[in-house]
Structure formats: C-alpha cells, structure tokens
Amino acid sequence: MEIIRLHHPYQVDEIPKDNVVLALGFFDGVHRGHQEVIGRARSIAEKDQLKLAVMTFNQHPSIVFQKLNPDHHKYLSTVSRKEELMEKIGVDFLYEVDFTSAFASLTPQDFVEQYIVGLHAQTVVAGFDYTFGKKEVASMHHLPQYAKNRFEIVVVEKQTLKDDKISSTRIRLALEVGDMAVVNNLLGYIYASPGRVVHGDARGRLLGFPTANIEVENHVKLPRTGVYAVKILVGDQLYNGMASIGYNVTFEPNRPLTVEVYILDFNKDIYGEEVTVFWYEYLRDEEKFDSIDALIEQLKQDELDTAHFFEHYKEMPHANFLT
C-alpha cells in the first residue's frame, strides 16, 4: 500500500497516474459500515482492473469547524492504526489529506475537481450520509450534478446491527459503559489500543502481579475504567492478560489514569516495547479495597476469570483482522 499525504493545495505530480476506484470517508475505527464501503469499492476495482484508493483525513473535520475540542476528542483509530487496517483490507493508495481551514473552504465543485477527478477516480464509493461541504448542497444526492458524468457514483446504504446504524458514535457509547461485546461486534474485529511499555511504581510486582504499564496515545479512546480480559501483542506474539484502566484508588487519591496489563504465564522484561492491547471482555469495575490482602484475593479471582473467559471464548470470524 502506498500512503500519499496531501496538504492543500497539492502538486499534481504527488498523485499517481493510475485510474482508481475511490472510497471516501473519515473511517474512524474502520468499523463494519466502513468495511462495507471499502469492500464495495474493492469489488468494483477488481472487476474493472483498477487500483483501489481510499481518501481520509488527518483529523476530524469538526475540529476545524470548532465543533470538537482537539484536546478532548478521542479517536477509535489513530492515523497509524488506520493505515494498518487499510493495508489489511487491501487498499492500494491511501490518501491522507490534512483537514485544514483552507481545505475546508473548497467549494463542492472544487472538491470534486481536485479530490475526485484530480485523483483519477473512475468510480466513487461512499456512504449514504457522506458530505463534502454543507449537506444542503454537498451530499451524495448532489454529487451527480458536480460529477458531470465523468465518473460513476456508488452510494452504500445504511449498515445496521439489531436495527440501529453501525456508527463510530455508537461504538464510543458502548466503550463508555464497557460493553466490549457490542464494540467488537460493531467493529467486526477486536478493539485495540497501541502503546509503549513504560516504568510504573512497581506495586504490582510487590503484590505478586507484575504489570506492564502501558503509555497509550493521548487521543485514543479507551474503554471505561475497570478490569478487562485482554490479549497483548508483544513483538509478533499474542499473550492472554488482564488489564486495569483506572486510578489505583486503593493506594492514594488523585492518581493519574493508568493502563496496566498483567500478562498470564509471562516473565520477560519488556520495558520500552511497542505493544497493542486487544480488549475482549469487561470483568468488573475499579474498586477501592480496605486492605492489600483483599486486593490480592480479588486479583487472584480476576486471573481465574480471565483464564476461564479465554478457555470458553470463540474467536470472531474477523478476529485476525488486526493481528
């Protein structure tokens, strides 16, 4: 996959000369709805013997329009995560456009000329609710008038699960209550958070449960606080583990949020390693224990619950999508 980063206005020689089928969207999370859009584009590309291109943005458009605070908005997938997902889907060209105020000020016709026709799109595929400007004048309903018969247009209908739209918003709401079954079903794969192992306060080691302290990127959306059954990717190896997202309230108040993973049957030193945590199942809420002994007993139970979960878990059809 070739990644092409564009800053408006781009230079013509930055664009590959190949004719493409172009999928449009922000694609945060690359969930099952997004996969349908890209999959439809891939099928057309294979049939017409064209390259598959996807265009996305480096940040959410609402940040430029000041509808979201860039310091507080959390993504389901970082740009690098999105790149990984797109490559696994089989995308040939991934266009990452800097969503700036200059880009946002393009008229609908200019957007079509420069970012559809200019990218050599023979067919454009997007979801029914995709817009390229104000929806009153720049929705998929309006696209044919700007296309002027220069490319085909395929609109992907609303994708639903249990009669509700599959959406990034719905996934975020499920993350906020720790409903990983819903999150992972909407995604079509196991939700994951990349990070780096850093030094913590080593309390877990003293308790007999040494944990990997994971520094997660600030703009990544985490599930709610609590304890989870997880898998962690270290190098090219997956391990079962139990993870805590919380504030270590048993020890002292006003501690920062941490992500810690106790890896089952594991005794290697992995400080500094880049890892990925896959969130499978919410086990319990974060608790404040009256004694260290009570905490240790609960951790032992968490370990049993984690092992039991994975003994009975049946992998999703697309569970290897990220790994």
C-alpha positions as CSV (number, residue, x, y, z in Angstrom):
1,M,0.0,0.0,0.0
2,E,1.2,3.5,-0.9
3,I,0.4,6.2,1.6
4,I,0.1,9.7,0.0
5,R,-0.1,12.6,2.4
6,L,-1.6,15.7,0.8
7,H,-1.6,19.3,2.0
8,H,-3.9,21.7,0.2
9,P,-3.1,22.8,-2.4
10,Y,-1.2,19.7,-3.5
11,Q,1.1,19.4,-6.5
12,V,-0.2,17.4,-9.5
13,D,3.0,15.2,-9.5
14,E,2.1,14.0,-6.0
15,I,-0.8,12.0,-7.5
16,P,-0.2,8.5,-9.0
17,K,-1.3,8.4,-12.7
18,D,-3.3,5.2,-12.2
19,N,-7.1,5.3,-12.6
20,V,-8.7,4.3,-9.4
21,V,-11.9,3.4,-7.6
22,L,-12.1,5.9,-4.8
23,A,-13.7,5.3,-1.4
24,L,-14.5,8.4,0.6
25,G,-14.9,8.8,4.3
26,F,-13.3,9.7,7.6
27,F,-13.3,6.0,8.6
28,D,-12.6,6.4,12.3
29,G,-12.4,2.8,13.6
30,V,-12.8,1.3,10.2
31,H,-15.9,-0.5,11.5
32,R,-18.3,-2.8,9.7
33,G,-20.1,0.1,8.0
34,H,-16.8,1.5,6.7
35,Q,-15.7,-2.0,5.7
36,E,-18.8,-2.3,3.5
37,V,-17.9,1.0,1.7
38,I,-14.3,0.0,1.1
39,G,-15.3,-3.6,0.3
40,R,-17.8,-2.4,-2.3
41,A,-15.0,-0.2,-3.8
42,R,-12.6,-3.1,-3.8
43,S,-15.1,-5.4,-5.7
44,I,-15.5,-2.7,-8.4
45,A,-11.8,-2.2,-8.6
46,E,-11.2,-5.9,-9.1
47,K,-13.9,-6.2,-11.7
48,D,-12.7,-3.2,-13.7
49,Q,-9.0,-4.0,-13.1
50,L,-8.3,-0.7,-11.4
51,K,-6.4,0.4,-8.3
52,L,-8.3,0.7,-5.0
53,A,-7.8,4.2,-3.4
54,V,-9.2,5.5,-0.1
55,M,-9.2,9.1,1.0
56,T,-9.4,10.1,4.6
57,F,-8.2,13.0,6.8
58,N,-5.6,13.5,9.4
59,Q,-8.1,14.9,11.9
60,H,-11.8,15.0,12.4
61,P,-13.4,17.8,10.2
62,S,-15.4,19.0,13.2
63,I,-12.2,20.1,14.9
64,V,-11.6,22.7,12.1
65,F,-15.2,23.8,12.3
66,Q,-14.7,24.2,16.1
67,K,-17.5,21.7,16.9
68,L,-15.0,19.5,18.8
69,N,-12.1,20.4,21.1
70,P,-8.9,18.9,19.7
71,D,-7.5,18.4,23.2
72,H,-10.5,16.3,24.3
73,H,-11.6,14.4,21.2
74,K,-10.7,10.7,21.3
75,Y,-10.3,8.6,18.2
76,L,-11.2,4.9,17.8
77,S,-8.2,4.6,15.5
78,T,-5.1,6.9,15.2
79,V,-3.8,7.7,11.7
80,S,-1.2,5.0,12.0
81,R,-3.8,2.5,13.2
82,K,-6.0,3.4,10.2
83,E,-3.0,2.8,7.9
84,E,-2.6,-0.7,9.4
85,L,-6.2,-1.5,8.9
86,M,-6.4,-0.2,5.3
87,E,-3.4,-2.2,4.3
88,K,-5.0,-5.4,5.7
89,I,-8.2,-4.6,3.7
90,G,-6.1,-4.4,0.5
91,V,-6.0,-0.7,-0.3
92,D,-3.5,0.3,-3.0
93,F,-3.4,4.1,-2.4
94,L,-4.3,5.7,0.9
95,Y,-4.7,9.4,0.6
96,E,-4.3,11.2,4.0
97,V,-5.5,14.8,3.5
98,D,-4.6,17.5,6.0
99,F,-8.0,18.8,7.0
100,T,-7.2,22.5,7.3
101,S,-9.3,25.6,7.1
102,A,-8.0,26.1,3.5
103,F,-9.2,22.6,2.5
104,A,-12.5,23.1,4.3
105,S,-13.2,26.3,2.4
106,L,-13.2,24.5,-1.0
107,T,-16.5,24.8,-2.9
108,P,-18.2,21.4,-3.6
109,Q,-17.3,21.8,-7.3
110,D,-13.6,22.5,-6.5
111,F,-13.6,19.5,-4.1
112,V,-14.8,17.3,-6.9
113,E,-12.4,18.7,-9.5
114,Q,-9.3,18.4,-7.3
115,Y,-10.0,15.5,-5.0
116,I,-12.1,13.2,-7.2
117,V,-11.3,14.0,-10.8
118,G,-7.8,15.1,-9.8
119,L,-7.2,11.7,-8.2
120,H,-8.2,9.9,-11.4
121,A,-11.3,8.3,-9.9
122,Q,-13.3,6.3,-12.4
123,T,-15.8,5.3,-9.7
124,V,-16.5,6.9,-6.3
125,V,-18.0,4.9,-3.4
126,A,-19.2,6.5,-0.2
127,G,-21.8,6.0,2.5
128,F,-25.3,7.4,2.1
129,D,-24.5,10.2,4.6
130,Y,-21.1,11.3,3.3
131,T,-20.8,15.1,2.7
132,F,-18.1,17.2,1.0
133,G,-19.4,20.5,2.3
134,K,-22.7,21.7,3.7
135,K,-25.1,18.9,3.4
136,E,-27.7,21.1,1.9
137,V,-25.6,21.4,-1.2
138,A,-22.8,18.8,-0.9
139,S,-24.4,15.4,-0.1
140,M,-24.2,12.2,-2.1
141,H,-27.6,13.3,-3.5
142,H,-25.9,16.3,-5.0
143,L,-22.7,14.6,-6.2
144,P,-24.0,13.7,-9.8
145,Q,-24.5,17.4,-10.6
146,Y,-20.9,18.1,-9.8
147,A,-19.6,14.9,-11.4
148,K,-21.0,15.9,-14.9
149,N,-20.8,12.2,-16.0
150,R,-17.1,12.0,-15.6
151,F,-17.2,9.1,-13.0
152,E,-19.6,6.6,-11.7
153,I,-21.1,7.0,-8.3
154,V,-22.0,4.2,-5.9
155,V,-23.9,5.1,-2.7
156,V,-23.7,2.5,0.1
157,E,-26.9,2.3,2.1
158,K,-27.1,2.5,5.9
159,Q,-25.5,-0.5,7.6
160,T,-27.3,-1.7,10.7
161,L,-26.9,-4.1,13.6
162,K,-30.0,-5.0,15.5
163,D,-31.9,-2.3,13.6
164,D,-29.6,0.5,14.6
165,K,-27.0,2.2,12.4
166,I,-23.4,1.0,12.8
167,S,-21.5,4.1,13.6
168,S,-18.5,5.5,15.4
169,T,-20.7,7.3,17.8
170,R,-22.5,4.0,18.8
171,I,-19.1,2.4,19.3
172,R,-18.0,5.2,21.6
173,L,-21.1,5.0,23.7
174,A,-20.5,1.2,24.1
175,L,-16.9,1.8,25.1
176,E,-18.1,4.3,27.8
177,V,-20.1,1.5,29.5
178,G,-17.5,-1.2,28.9
179,D,-19.8,-3.3,26.6
180,M,-17.0,-4.9,24.6
181,A,-19.3,-7.4,23.0
182,V,-21.2,-4.6,21.3
183,V,-18.0,-2.7,20.5
184,N,-16.3,-5.7,18.9
185,N,-19.4,-6.8,17.0
186,L,-19.9,-3.3,15.5
187,L,-16.2,-3.2,14.5
188,G,-16.1,-6.7,13.1
189,Y,-12.8,-7.2,15.0
190,I,-11.4,-6.8,18.5
191,Y,-10.9,-3.2,19.6
192,A,-7.3,-2.4,20.2
193,S,-5.1,0.3,21.8
194,P,-1.5,0.6,20.7
195,G,1.0,1.9,23.2
196,R,4.5,1.6,24.8
197,V,5.6,-0.1,28.0
198,V,6.9,2.4,30.5
199,H,8.1,2.2,34.1
200,G,5.3,2.4,36.7
201,D,5.6,2.4,40.5
202,A,6.2,-1.4,40.6
203,R,3.4,-2.1,43.1
204,G,2.1,-5.0,41.1
205,R,5.4,-6.8,41.4
206,L,5.2,-6.4,45.2
207,L,1.6,-7.8,45.2
208,G,2.7,-10.8,43.1
209,F,1.1,-9.5,40.0
210,P,3.8,-7.6,38.0
211,T,2.1,-5.5,35.3
212,A,3.2,-3.8,32.1
213,N,2.4,-0.1,32.4
214,I,1.1,1.0,29.0
215,E,1.5,4.5,27.8
216,V,-1.4,5.0,25.4
217,E,-1.5,7.9,23.0
218,N,-3.5,10.8,24.5
219,H,-6.1,11.0,21.7
220,V,-7.0,7.3,21.8
221,K,-10.5,6.4,23.1
222,L,-10.2,3.9,26.0
223,P,-13.0,1.7,27.4
224,R,-14.4,2.8,30.8
225,T,-12.4,2.3,33.9
226,G,-12.3,-1.3,35.2
227,V,-10.7,-4.6,34.8
228,Y,-10.8,-6.5,31.5
229,A,-9.8,-9.8,29.9
230,V,-7.4,-8.8,27.1
231,K,-4.7,-10.1,24.8
232,I,-1.5,-8.2,24.4
233,L,0.7,-8.3,21.3
234,V,4.4,-8.2,22.2
235,G,6.6,-8.4,19.1
236,D,4.8,-10.9,17.0
237,Q,3.4,-13.0,19.9
238,L,-0.1,-12.7,21.5
239,Y,-0.5,-13.4,25.2
240,N,-3.6,-13.6,27.4
241,G,-3.8,-11.0,30.1
242,M,-5.9,-9.0,32.5
243,A,-5.9,-5.2,32.2
244,S,-6.8,-2.5,34.5
245,I,-7.9,1.0,33.4
246,G,-8.0,3.2,36.5
247,Y,-6.6,5.4,39.2
248,N,-5.2,2.9,41.7
249,V,-7.7,4.2,44.2
250,T,-6.7,1.6,46.9
251,F,-3.3,3.2,47.4
252,E,-3.9,7.0,47.3
253,P,-6.4,9.6,45.9
254,N,-5.9,11.8,42.9
255,R,-3.6,9.5,40.9
256,P,-3.4,9.8,37.1
257,L,-5.3,7.3,34.9
258,T,-3.1,4.3,34.1
259,V,-3.4,1.3,31.8
260,E,-1.7,-1.8,33.3
261,V,-1.7,-5.3,32.0
262,Y,-0.8,-8.4,34.0
263,I,0.3,-11.0,31.3
264,L,-0.6,-14.6,32.2
265,D,2.3,-17.1,32.2
266,F,4.9,-14.4,31.3
267,N,8.1,-13.3,33.0
268,K,10.0,-11.2,30.4
269,D,11.3,-7.7,30.8
270,I,9.5,-5.6,28.1
271,Y,10.2,-2.0,29.1
272,G,10.3,0.2,26.0
273,E,8.5,-2.3,23.8
274,E,5.7,-1.1,21.4
275,V,2.7,-3.3,22.2
276,T,-1.0,-3.5,21.3
277,V,-3.8,-4.3,23.8
278,F,-6.9,-6.1,22.5
279,W,-10.0,-5.5,24.7
280,Y,-12.1,-8.7,24.8
281,E,-14.3,-8.6,27.9
282,Y,-15.2,-6.2,30.8
283,L,-14.8,-8.2,34.1
284,R,-15.5,-5.7,36.9
285,D,-15.4,-2.1,37.9
286,E,-12.4,-0.5,39.6
287,E,-12.7,-0.9,43.4
288,K,-11.1,0.6,46.5
289,F,-10.1,-2.2,48.8
290,D,-9.8,-2.0,52.6
291,S,-6.6,-4.0,52.7
292,I,-3.8,-5.2,50.5
293,D,-4.8,-8.8,51.3
294,A,-8.4,-8.1,49.9
295,L,-6.9,-6.6,46.8
296,I,-4.6,-9.7,46.3
297,E,-7.6,-12.0,46.7
298,Q,-9.5,-10.1,44.1
299,L,-6.6,-10.1,41.7
300,K,-6.4,-13.9,42.1
301,Q,-10.1,-14.1,41.2
302,D,-9.5,-11.8,38.2
303,E,-6.8,-14.1,37.0
304,L,-9.1,-17.1,37.2
305,D,-11.9,-15.2,35.5
306,T,-9.6,-14.2,32.7
307,A,-8.3,-17.7,32.1
308,H,-11.9,-19.0,32.2
309,F,-13.0,-16.4,29.7
310,F,-10.4,-17.4,27.2
311,E,-10.9,-21.1,27.7
312,H,-14.5,-20.7,26.5
313,Y,-14.1,-17.8,24.0
314,K,-14.8,-18.5,20.4
315,E,-12.9,-16.2,18.1
316,M,-14.8,-13.8,15.9
317,P,-14.8,-14.6,12.2
318,H,-12.7,-11.4,11.7
319,A,-10.7,-11.6,14.9
320,N,-7.4,-11.9,12.9
321,F,-8.2,-8.7,11.0
322,L,-5.8,-6.7,13.2
323,T,-3.4,-9.3,14.2
